[in-house]
Each structure stands twice: as C-alpha cells, then as structure tokens.
C-alpha cells in the first residue's frame, strides 16, 4: 500500500497540551498495521506554537524533523533540534516541543505500543 504524506488531508487542531494551533495529517492508523504501530502522522507546528510537555504511557514515540528548528524538552532537559534530527521518547517518557523560530517545524511522528 502506498500513501503520499504530502497529499493527506489537513486538520487544524489546538496544540497538544500546548499553545497555539498545529496542522495534523493522519497518514496511517492502528488499523493499517498488523504490528503494534499506533499511528504515523505528520504535524506542522507554526512559529510560537508548542506541543506541551506531557507524559506517555506504555508506548514509544519517534519524532523525525523534516524541516525547521525548535527546542525539545525531554525529561526536563532542553535540547535544540533541527532538520534531520530523530528524537525517541521512551515508554512513560516526558517531552514537549516549542517552535521558537520564525519558520514552521514539519515532522513525522511514529508511535508504537509495547503491548
């Protein structure tokens, strides 16, 4: 099966536990996989918007930065991120993302359940 993530329907949503709004593109959902993949989404975070600091459950999540720069907070540590970075959030991990730049952050998000 082939899907083009650039052609997926855009949804405007309030930022996840954060500030501002984001664009969400749901590319693949749980029903598309036989494995424990929950979803693969694309998210665009405009300047001054955030993914609020939050805690995950029994899953792993990967952020793949396609474009832009910002500041990730992982386990209360702030780290500058840029295009090409891949950030892995462990089970029960905490993280957030702030777009403190003048340009959009464009990222792919992959979440896998451990059960």
Secondary structure, 3 states (H helix, E strand, C coil): CCCCHHHCCCEEEECCCCCCEEEEEEEEEHHHCCCCEEEEEEEEECCCCEEEEEECCCEEEEEEEEECEEEEEECCEEEEEECCCEEEECCCCEEEEECCCCCCEEEEEEEEECC
